[in-house]
Amino acid sequence: MRITVNGEAREVTEGQSVAALLADLGIQAERVAVELNLKIVDRRAFTGTPLNDGDRVEVIGFIGGGRHDDDER
């Protein structure tokens, strides 16, 4: 079946879970947020959330950073 991941068409197995998709993409689930058809998927539900033909998935990665107290201004 065909889904869209971050704007790109992708073929996946019928009923594949969000967790399996992330594994196929080589993405660590604990480092991303997933939006499925404009709704955020709770990370605890990744394994039990199946994908369906035509779904739109956005995977948003977290980027670390920030300022340390000892950084110069």
Phi and psi restraints in degrees (range 20) as a CNS / XPLOR table:
assign (resid 1 and name C) (resid 2 and name N)
       (resid 2 and name CA) (resid 2 and name C) 1.0 -111.9 20.0 2
assign (resid 2 and name N) (resid 2 and name CA)
       (resid 2 and name C) (resid 3 and name N) 1.0 130.4 20.0 2
assign (resid 2 and name C) (resid 3 and name N)
       (resid 3 and name CA) (resid 3 and name C) 1.0 -127.5 20.0 2
assign (resid 3 and name N) (resid 3 and name CA)
       (resid 3 and name C) (resid 4 and name N) 1.0 173.4 20.0 2
assign (resid 3 and name C) (resid 4 and name N)
       (resid 4 and name CA) (resid 4 and name C) 1.0 -118.1 20.0 2
assign (resid 4 and name N) (resid 4 and name CA)
       (resid 4 and name C) (resid 5 and name N) 1.0 125.7 20.0 2
assign (resid 4 and name C) (resid 5 and name N)
       (resid 5 and name CA) (resid 5 and name C) 1.0 -118.7 20.0 2
assign (resid 5 and name N) (resid 5 and name CA)
       (resid 5 and name C) (resid 6 and name N) 1.0 116.7 20.0 2
assign (resid 5 and name C) (resid 6 and name N)
       (resid 6 and name CA) (resid 6 and name C) 1.0 49.6 20.0 2
assign (resid 6 and name N) (resid 6 and name CA)
       (resid 6 and name C) (resid 7 and name N) 1.0 42.7 20.0 2
assign (resid 6 and name C) (resid 7 and name N)
       (resid 7 and name CA) (resid 7 and name C) 1.0 85.0 20.0 2
assign (resid 7 and name N) (resid 7 and name CA)
       (resid 7 and name C) (resid 8 and name N) 1.0 -2.0 20.0 2
assign (resid 7 and name C) (resid 8 and name N)
       (resid 8 and name CA) (resid 8 and name C) 1.0 -115.2 20.0 2
assign (resid 8 and name N) (resid 8 and name CA)
       (resid 8 and name C) (resid 9 and name N) 1.0 134.6 20.0 2
assign (resid 8 and name C) (resid 9 and name N)
       (resid 9 and name CA) (resid 9 and name C) 1.0 -66.6 20.0 2
assign (resid 9 and name N) (resid 9 and name CA)
       (resid 9 and name C) (resid 10 and name N) 1.0 143.2 20.0 2
assign (resid 9 and name C) (resid 10 and name N)
       (resid 10 and name CA) (resid 10 and name C) 1.0 -148.5 20.0 2
assign (resid 10 and name N) (resid 10 and name CA)
       (resid 10 and name C) (resid 11 and name N) 1.0 138.1 20.0 2
assign (resid 10 and name C) (resid 11 and name N)
       (resid 11 and name CA) (resid 11 and name C) 1.0 -90.9 20.0 2
assign (resid 11 and name N) (resid 11 and name CA)
       (resid 11 and name C) (resid 12 and name N) 1.0 130.4 20.0 2
assign (resid 11 and name C) (resid 12 and name N)
       (resid 12 and name CA) (resid 12 and name C) 1.0 -134.8 20.0 2
assign (resid 12 and name N) (resid 12 and name CA)
       (resid 12 and name C) (resid 13 and name N) 1.0 166.3 20.0 2
assign (resid 12 and name C) (resid 13 and name N)
       (resid 13 and name CA) (resid 13 and name C) 1.0 -71.6 20.0 2
assign (resid 13 and name N) (resid 13 and name CA)
       (resid 13 and name C) (resid 14 and name N) 1.0 140.7 20.0 2
assign (resid 13 and name C) (resid 14 and name N)
       (resid 14 and name CA) (resid 14 and name C) 1.0 -52.3 20.0 2
assign (resid 14 and name N) (resid 14 and name CA)
       (resid 14 and name C) (resid 15 and name N) 1.0 127.7 20.0 2
assign (resid 14 and name C) (resid 15 and name N)
       (resid 15 and name CA) (resid 15 and name C) 1.0 77.8 20.0 2
assign (resid 15 and name N) (resid 15 and name CA)
       (resid 15 and name C) (resid 16 and name N) 1.0 7.2 20.0 2
assign (resid 15 and name C) (resid 16 and name N)
       (resid 16 and name CA) (resid 16 and name C) 1.0 -57.3 20.0 2
assign (resid 16 and name N) (resid 16 and name CA)
       (resid 16 and name C) (resid 17 and name N) 1.0 142.2 20.0 2
assign (resid 16 and name C) (resid 17 and name N)
       (resid 17 and name CA) (resid 17 and name C) 1.0 -85.3 20.0 2
assign (resid 17 and name N) (resid 17 and name CA)
       (resid 17 and name C) (resid 18 and name N) 1.0 163.8 20.0 2
assign (resid 17 and name C) (resid 18 and name N)
       (resid 18 and name CA) (resid 18 and name C) 1.0 -58.8 20.0 2
assign (resid 18 and name N) (resid 18 and name CA)
       (resid 18 and name C) (resid 19 and name N) 1.0 -42.4 20.0 2
assign (resid 18 and name C) (resid 19 and name N)
       (resid 19 and name CA) (resid 19 and name C) 1.0 -60.1 20.0 2
assign (resid 19 and name N) (resid 19 and name CA)
       (resid 19 and name C) (resid 20 and name N) 1.0 -43.5 20.0 2
assign (resid 19 and name C) (resid 20 and name N)
       (resid 20 and name CA) (resid 20 and name C) 1.0 -65.6 20.0 2
assign (resid 20 and name N) (resid 20 and name CA)
       (resid 20 and name C) (resid 21 and name N) 1.0 -38.4 20.0 2
assign (resid 20 and name C) (resid 21 and name N)
       (resid 21 and name CA) (resid 21 and name C) 1.0 -60.3 20.0 2
assign (resid 21 and name N) (resid 21 and name CA)
       (resid 21 and name C) (resid 22 and name N) 1.0 -48.1 20.0 2
assign (resid 21 and name C) (resid 22 and name N)
       (resid 22 and name CA) (resid 22 and name C) 1.0 -60.4 20.0 2
assign (resid 22 and name N) (resid 22 and name CA)
       (resid 22 and name C) (resid 23 and name N) 1.0 -42.0 20.0 2
assign (resid 22 and name C) (resid 23 and name N)
       (resid 23 and name CA) (resid 23 and name C) 1.0 -61.2 20.0 2
assign (resid 23 and name N) (resid 23 and name CA)
       (resid 23 and name C) (resid 24 and name N) 1.0 -43.6 20.0 2
assign (resid 23 and name C) (resid 24 and name N)
       (resid 24 and name CA) (resid 24 and name C) 1.0 -61.4 20.0 2
assign (resid 24 and name N) (resid 24 and name CA)
       (resid 24 and name C) (resid 25 and name N) 1.0 -33.6 20.0 2
assign (resid 24 and name C) (resid 25 and name N)
       (resid 25 and name CA) (resid 25 and name C) 1.0 -83.5 20.0 2
assign (resid 25 and name N) (resid 25 and name CA)
       (resid 25 and name C) (resid 26 and name N) 1.0 -6.3 20.0 2
assign (resid 25 and name C) (resid 26 and name N)
       (resid 26 and name CA) (resid 26 and name C) 1.0 73.0 20.0 2
assign (resid 26 and name N) (resid 26 and name CA)
       (resid 26 and name C) (resid 27 and name N) 1.0 30.0 20.0 2
assign (resid 26 and name C) (resid 27 and name N)
       (resid 27 and name CA) (resid 27 and name C) 1.0 -107.4 20.0 2
assign (resid 27 and name N) (resid 27 and name CA)
       (resid 27 and name C) (resid 28 and name N) 1.0 131.2 20.0 2
assign (resid 27 and name C) (resid 28 and name N)
       (resid 28 and name CA) (resid 28 and name C) 1.0 -77.2 20.0 2
assign (resid 28 and name N) (resid 28 and name CA)
       (resid 28 and name C) (resid 29 and name N) 1.0 120.3 20.0 2
assign (resid 28 and name C) (resid 29 and name N)
       (resid 29 and name CA) (resid 29 and name C) 1.0 -57.6 20.0 2
assign (resid 29 and name N) (resid 29 and name CA)
       (resid 29 and name C) (resid 30 and name N) 1.0 -34.2 20.0 2
assign (resid 29 and name C) (resid 30 and name N)
       (resid 30 and name CA) (resid 30 and name C) 1.0 -73.3 20.0 2
assign (resid 30 and name N) (resid 30 and name CA)
       (resid 30 and name C) (resid 31 and name N) 1.0 -7.0 20.0 2
assign (resid 30 and name C) (resid 31 and name N)
       (resid 31 and name CA) (resid 31 and name C) 1.0 -106.3 20.0 2
assign (resid 31 and name N) (resid 31 and name CA)
       (resid 31 and name C) (resid 32 and name N) 1.0 6.2 20.0 2
assign (resid 31 and name C) (resid 32 and name N)
       (resid 32 and name CA) (resid 32 and name C) 1.0 -137.4 20.0 2
assign (resid 32 and name N) (resid 32 and name CA)
       (resid 32 and name C) (resid 33 and name N) 1.0 163.2 20.0 2
assign (resid 32 and name C) (resid 33 and name N)
       (resid 33 and name CA) (resid 33 and name C) 1.0 -111.7 20.0 2
assign (resid 33 and name N) (resid 33 and name CA)
       (resid 33 and name C) (resid 34 and name N) 1.0 147.4 20.0 2
assign (resid 33 and name C) (resid 34 and name N)
       (resid 34 and name CA) (resid 34 and name C) 1.0 -124.2 20.0 2
assign (resid 34 and name N) (resid 34 and name CA)
       (resid 34 and name C) (resid 35 and name N) 1.0 129.9 20.0 2
assign (resid 34 and name C) (resid 35 and name N)
       (resid 35 and name CA) (resid 35 and name C) 1.0 -109.5 20.0 2
assign (resid 35 and name N) (resid 35 and name CA)
       (resid 35 and name C) (resid 36 and name N) 1.0 126.4 20.0 2
assign (resid 35 and name C) (resid 36 and name N)
       (resid 36 and name CA) (resid 36 and name C) 1.0 -119.2 20.0 2
assign (resid 36 and name N) (resid 36 and name CA)
       (resid 36 and name C) (resid 37 and name N) 1.0 114.0 20.0 2
assign (resid 36 and name C) (resid 37 and name N)
       (resid 37 and name CA) (resid 37 and name C) 1.0 51.3 20.0 2
assign (resid 37 and name N) (resid 37 and name CA)
       (resid 37 and name C) (resid 38 and name N) 1.0 48.3 20.0 2
assign (resid 37 and name C) (resid 38 and name N)
       (resid 38 and name CA) (resid 38 and name C) 1.0 72.6 20.0 2
assign (resid 38 and name N) (resid 38 and name CA)
       (resid 38 and name C) (resid 39 and name N) 1.0 12.7 20.0 2
assign (resid 38 and name C) (resid 39 and name N)
       (resid 39 and name CA) (resid 39 and name C) 1.0 -123.8 20.0 2
assign (resid 39 and name N) (resid 39 and name CA)
       (resid 39 and name C) (resid 40 and name N) 1.0 134.2 20.0 2
assign (resid 39 and name C) (resid 40 and name N)
       (resid 40 and name CA) (resid 40 and name C) 1.0 -70.4 20.0 2
assign (resid 40 and name N) (resid 40 and name CA)
       (resid 40 and name C) (resid 41 and name N) 1.0 133.8 20.0 2
assign (resid 40 and name C) (resid 41 and name N)
       (resid 41 and name CA) (resid 41 and name C) 1.0 -95.6 20.0 2
assign (resid 41 and name N) (resid 41 and name CA)
       (resid 41 and name C) (resid 42 and name N) 1.0 126.2 20.0 2
assign (resid 41 and name C) (resid 42 and name N)
       (resid 42 and name CA) (resid 42 and name C) 1.0 -61.1 20.0 2
assign (resid 42 and name N) (resid 42 and name CA)
       (resid 42 and name C) (resid 43 and name N) 1.0 132.0 20.0 2
assign (resid 42 and name C) (resid 43 and name N)
       (resid 43 and name CA) (resid 43 and name C) 1.0 -54.9 20.0 2
assign (resid 43 and name N) (resid 43 and name CA)
       (resid 43 and name C) (resid 44 and name N) 1.0 -35.2 20.0 2
assign (resid 43 and name C) (resid 44 and name N)
       (resid 44 and name CA) (resid 44 and name C) 1.0 -67.2 20.0 2
assign (resid 44 and name N) (resid 44 and name CA)
       (resid 44 and name C) (resid 45 and name N) 1.0 -15.9 20.0 2
assign (resid 44 and name C) (resid 45 and name N)
       (resid 45 and name CA) (resid 45 and name C) 1.0 -100.7 20.0 2
assign (resid 45 and name N) (resid 45 and name CA)
       (resid 45 and name C) (resid 46 and name N) 1.0 2.2 20.0 2
assign (resid 45 and name C) (resid 46 and name N)
       (resid 46 and name CA) (resid 46 and name C) 1.0 -54.3 20.0 2
assign (resid 46 and name N) (resid 46 and name CA)
       (resid 46 and name C) (resid 47 and name N) 1.0 -45.4 20.0 2
assign (resid 46 and name C) (resid 47 and name N)
       (resid 47 and name CA) (resid 47 and name C) 1.0 -67.0 20.0 2
assign (resid 47 and name N) (resid 47 and name CA)
       (resid 47 and name C) (resid 48 and name N) 1.0 -37.0 20.0 2
assign (resid 47 and name C) (resid 48 and name N)
       (resid 48 and name CA) (resid 48 and name C) 1.0 -94.4 20.0 2
assign (resid 48 and name N) (resid 48 and name CA)
       (resid 48 and name C) (resid 49 and name N) 1.0 8.1 20.0 2
assign (resid 48 and name C) (resid 49 and name N)
       (resid 49 and name CA) (resid 49 and name C) 1.0 -104.5 20.0 2
assign (resid 49 and name N) (resid 49 and name CA)
       (resid 49 and name C) (resid 50 and name N) 1.0 105.7 20.0 2
assign (resid 49 and name C) (resid 50 and name N)
       (resid 50 and name CA) (resid 50 and name C) 1.0 -80.2 20.0 2
assign (resid 50 and name N) (resid 50 and name CA)
       (resid 50 and name C) (resid 51 and name N) 1.0 152.2 20.0 2
assign (resid 50 and name C) (resid 51 and name N)
       (resid 51 and name CA) (resid 51 and name C) 1.0 -95.6 20.0 2
assign (resid 51 and name N) (resid 51 and name CA)
       (resid 51 and name C) (resid 52 and name N) 1.0 148.8 20.0 2
assign (resid 51 and name C) (resid 52 and name N)
       (resid 52 and name CA) (resid 52 and name C) 1.0 -124.6 20.0 2
assign (resid 52 and name N) (resid 52 and name CA)
       (resid 52 and name C) (resid 53 and name N) 1.0 156.3 20.0 2
assign (resid 52 and name C) (resid 53 and name N)
       (resid 53 and name CA) (resid 53 and name C) 1.0 -52.5 20.0 2
assign (resid 53 and name N) (resid 53 and name CA)
       (resid 53 and name C) (resid 54 and name N) 1.0 131.0 20.0 2
assign (resid 53 and name C) (resid 54 and name N)
       (resid 54 and name CA) (resid 54 and name C) 1.0 88.8 20.0 2
assign (resid 54 and name N) (resid 54 and name CA)
       (resid 54 and name C) (resid 55 and name N) 1.0 -3.4 20.0 2
assign (resid 54 and name C) (resid 55 and name N)
       (resid 55 and name CA) (resid 55 and name C) 1.0 -61.7 20.0 2
assign (resid 55 and name N) (resid 55 and name CA)
       (resid 55 and name C) (resid 56 and name N) 1.0 150.8 20.0 2
assign (resid 55 and name C) (resid 56 and name N)
       (resid 56 and name CA) (resid 56 and name C) 1.0 -115.9 20.0 2
assign (resid 56 and name N) (resid 56 and name CA)
       (resid 56 and name C) (resid 57 and name N) 1.0 120.4 20.0 2
assign (resid 56 and name C) (resid 57 and name N)
       (resid 57 and name CA) (resid 57 and name C) 1.0 -117.2 20.0 2
assign (resid 57 and name N) (resid 57 and name CA)
       (resid 57 and name C) (resid 58 and name N) 1.0 133.0 20.0 2
assign (resid 57 and name C) (resid 58 and name N)
       (resid 58 and name CA) (resid 58 and name C) 1.0 -119.2 20.0 2
assign (resid 58 and name N) (resid 58 and name CA)
       (resid 58 and name C) (resid 59 and name N) 1.0 126.9 20.0 2
assign (resid 58 and name C) (resid 59 and name N)
       (resid 59 and name CA) (resid 59 and name C) 1.0 -109.1 20.0 2
assign (resid 59 and name N) (resid 59 and name CA)
       (resid 59 and name C) (resid 60 and name N) 1.0 120.2 20.0 2
assign (resid 59 and name C) (resid 60 and name N)
       (resid 60 and name CA) (resid 60 and name C) 1.0 -112.9 20.0 2
assign (resid 60 and name N) (resid 60 and name CA)
       (resid 60 and name C) (resid 61 and name N) 1.0 118.8 20.0 2
assign (resid 60 and name C) (resid 61 and name N)
       (resid 61 and name CA) (resid 61 and name C) 1.0 -89.3 20.0 2
assign (resid 61 and name N) (resid 61 and name CA)
       (resid 61 and name C) (resid 62 and name N) 1.0 147.9 20.0 2
assign (resid 61 and name C) (resid 62 and name N)
       (resid 62 and name CA) (resid 62 and name C) 1.0 -90.7 20.0 2
assign (resid 62 and name N) (resid 62 and name CA)
       (resid 62 and name C) (resid 63 and name N) 1.0 139.1 20.0 2
assign (resid 62 and name C) (resid 63 and name N)
       (resid 63 and name CA) (resid 63 and name C) 1.0 -116.9 20.0 2
assign (resid 63 and name N) (resid 63 and name CA)
       (resid 63 and name C) (resid 64 and name N) 1.0 124.8 20.0 2
assign (resid 63 and name C) (resid 64 and name N)
       (resid 64 and name CA) (resid 64 and name C) 1.0 -77.8 20.0 2
assign (resid 64 and name N) (resid 64 and name CA)
       (resid 64 and name C) (resid 65 and name N) 1.0 165.7 20.0 2
assign (resid 64 and name C) (resid 65 and name N)
       (resid 65 and name CA) (resid 65 and name C) 1.0 152.6 20.0 2
assign (resid 65 and name N) (resid 65 and name CA)
       (resid 65 and name C) (resid 66 and name N) 1.0 -163.6 20.0 2
assign (resid 65 and name C) (resid 66 and name N)
       (resid 66 and name CA) (resid 66 and name C) 1.0 121.4 20.0 2
assign (resid 66 and name N) (resid 66 and name CA)
       (resid 66 and name C) (resid 67 and name N) 1.0 -173.6 20.0 2
assign (resid 66 and name C) (resid 67 and name N)
       (resid 67 and name CA) (resid 67 and name C) 1.0 -111.6 20.0 2
assign (resid 67 and name N) (resid 67 and name CA)
       (resid 67 and name C) (resid 68 and name N) 1.0 135.8 20.0 2
assign (resid 67 and name C) (resid 68 and name N)
       (resid 68 and name CA) (resid 68 and name C) 1.0 -90.8 20.0 2
assign (resid 68 and name N) (resid 68 and name CA)
       (resid 68 and name C) (resid 69 and name N) 1.0 150.7 20.0 2
assign (resid 68 and name C) (resid 69 and name N)
       (resid 69 and name CA) (resid 69 and name C) 1.0 -58.5 20.0 2
assign (resid 69 and name N) (resid 69 and name CA)
       (resid 69 and name C) (resid 70 and name N) 1.0 -28.6 20.0 2
assign (resid 69 and name C) (resid 70 and name N)
       (resid 70 and name CA) (resid 70 and name C) 1.0 -90.9 20.0 2
assign (resid 70 and name N) (resid 70 and name CA)
       (resid 70 and name C) (resid 71 and name N) 1.0 4.4 20.0 2
assign (resid 70 and name C) (resid 71 and name N)
       (resid 71 and name CA) (resid 71 and name C) 1.0 -70.9 20.0 2
assign (resid 71 and name N) (resid 71 and name CA)
       (resid 71 and name C) (resid 72 and name N) 1.0 144.0 20.0 2
assign (resid 71 and name C) (resid 72 and name N)
       (resid 72 and name CA) (resid 72 and name C) 1.0 -76.7 20.0 2
assign (resid 72 and name N) (resid 72 and name CA)
       (resid 72 and name C) (resid 73 and name N) 1.0 151.9 20.0 2
